[in-house]
Amino acid sequence: MNRTDRLHALHEALRERGDAGATAASLARMFEVSVRTIKRDITALQEAGAPIWAQHGPGGGYRIHPSATLPPVALSAAQAVAVAVSLATLPDGSPFGVDARAAGAKLRQTLGPIARSRAEVLSERIWVLPSNSDTAPAAVLRAIERSITETTALSIVYRRSDGALTERVVEPVILAWGSRRWYLVAHCRVRADIRWFRVDRIEAAHCTTDSYRPRAVTDVGEPPDGAAPLPT
């Protein structure tokens, strides 16, 4: 687990513990790092504005202020099923697919017993056939996700349409879904221009240590008719 992911997971772990909190030693065991590392991570979260406070002495530990907890999510049974359908119809191996399914599981946990029962009944009447689309290896997808999230240049081995393999370093701009496949649209340092890469043709990928300044989405050009970013 890289440090960015660990900081997020650490914040979530403290949020879930609530008033019980957690000691540095227990967190170190949970994340398989040293106590010193946990203390540095806590300091980084505090400096970033996370409302984490420490209580010293017996029974002490780190706690997160109640203001950091998520507000109640009041989904109806139909809304919960709509989210499940959207996630289930993602092609296997979609970028951010693992995180999407984890988020869906968290949302289901917010349902009350009546809404959960209705959602289960409704779910039985919806079938989803698995997608047979070509996909990239999981390691490639994770590298793409990290590159976009952390603005770190991505080194890829790409299979062209003629079957030849090329190696290049790219700076992702957007991920695009169209024609039943995913594309990574990125600035290619080899070609010094924007290129569209089919994700299922990326044979290998890893993040470099070189950060980049994200280019404007408009650098990609005009979007096709009907194309739109994700709603927020």
N, C-alpha and C positions, 0 to 999 in steps of 0.2 A: 504494500500500500504506500503510495507516494504521500508526501507531507500534506499537500492540499486536501487529498481525500481523507487523511487521518484527522486533520483539523475539523473538517465537516462532521466526520463520524464522532469525534470527541464532543463537539457541541451537541449533537443529537443524543449521545449517551447521557450527558448531564441533563438535558431537557427531559428525557424519559425518566431519569431518576427522581426528578422533582425535589421535594423537601428532604428526601433521604440523602441526596448527594453521593459523592464517591471520593475515596481517598486517592492520593497520587499512586500509591502502591497497587490498589485494585485496578486503576486505569492502565497502569503500566503492564499488568498481567493481561488485561483484556486486549491491548494492542501490541503486545509482545515487544515492548520497547523499555528503555530504562526510566526510572523515576525522574531522572534529570531531564530526559527528553519530554516527558509529560509536563513538567513544570515550565519548560521553555514554550511548549505548545499552548499552555494555558495563558502565559504572558502574551503570546502573539495574538490569541483570541481577545484578550482584554484590551490590548492596544488597538485592535480592529473595531472595538466598540461592543463586544459581547459582554452582557451584564453578568459576569461570573465573579463570585466572591468566595473567599476562603475563610473557614472557621478553624481556628487552631485549638489544640488541646484534645482530650479524650472525646471521641465521637465526632471529631471535626472532619473536614474534607472540603471538597469543592462543590459549590452549588450554583445553580443558575437562577437568576431572578425570575419570578413568575411572569413578568412582562414579556419574557422571551418565548413563552409557550405559545403554540398556535391557537387561534380562536376556534371555537366549535365549528365544525363543518356539517351543515344540515342538508345532506343529499337526500333526495327522494329515491324510492326504489328504482324508478325509471331512469333517473340520472345516474345512479350507480351502475346500472346495467349498460347504459350508453357508454360510460367510461370503459367498462369491461369489454364491450364490443369493439371500441376503437383500438384498444390495446391488443386484443386477440387477432384483429385483422392486420396488424403490422406484419409485414413479411418477416420470416425468420431471418435473424442476423441483421436487423435494422440498426442503424446507429442510435445509441441511447436506449435501445430496446430493454436492456437489463434494468436500467434505472426507471424506465417507464413502468415496467411490471411491478417493481418494488413500490413505486408511488401508488399504483393501483391497489396493491395490497394494504397500504396504509389508509387509503380512502375507505376501503371496505370495513376497516376496523372502526371507523367513526360512525357507522350505521347503528341506529338503535335496533332493539330486537324485532320490532314490528316491520321496519323498513328492510332489515336483513332477511326476514322470512319471506316478504313479498318479492325481494330481489332474487332469492333462490328459486321461487316458483316461476318467475318470469324468465330466468336464465335457462331453465329446462326447455323452454320453447324457442330457443335461439341456437342454431347450429352454425359453426364456423369450420369450413374446410381448410386444412393446412396449406400454406403457400409452397409452391415448388420452384420459386424463383431462385436464380443463382445468388449465392451469398459470399461474403468475404470471411476469412478466418476471424475468430473472436479476437485474437491479438491485434489484428489490423483495425477492427472496429474500435477497440479500446484506445489504440494509439491515435486514431482520428478524433475521437471524443476528447482525449486529453489535449491534443494539439489545438483544437478550437477553443476549448475551455480556458486553457492556460496561455494561449497565444505563443506557443512554442513551435518553431519550424519543424516540419515533418519530412523525414527521409523515407522514400518509397521505392519499391521495385514494382514497375508497372508493365503489364503485358499489353502490347499494342494489338490492334485488330489483325495485324499480319502474323501475330504470334511471337514477335521479337520482344525480349525483355530489356527495359531501360531503367536506369537508376537516376533519380533526381531528388532534389530538395524543394519542397513546396511550402507556401504560406497560405493555409486555408482561408477562404473568404466566406463561402456558404456551403451548406449541404442542400442538394436539390433532389426532389422525388419526381420522377416523370417517366412515362413509357414503361411503367412497372419495374423500375430499377432506381437505385440511388446513384447520385453523382457527387463527387467532391470537386467543387469549383475553387481553384486555387491559383495563386500567382506562382508560376514555375520559374525558379531561378536559372534553370538551364536555358529556357526559351525567352526569359525576361518578358513574359506576357501571361495573361490569364488563360488557363486551360481547363477543360472539363474532363475529369477522370472518372470512368465507371468504377464504382467501389468494388464490384465483383471481379475486376481485373487487377486490383492491387494485390500482388502476391505476398508482399511483406511490407511492414511499416514500423517505424519507431520514432519517438520524439527525440530531437536533438537538444542540446543545451543552449541553443541560440533562440532568443526571443525575437519577436517581430511586432511591428506596429500594424494592427489590423487595418486593411484597406476598406474603403467605403463599399457598401453593397452595390452602389451604382457603378463601380468599376467593372462589374460583371457584364453590364449592358442592360438593355430593356428586357424585363421578364416576359416570357411567352404569355399569350392571352389566357386569362383565367388563373395565372400563377399568383400566389400570395404568400407572405410570411405567416408563421404560426400565430394564432391569436394569443394575446396575453391578458 
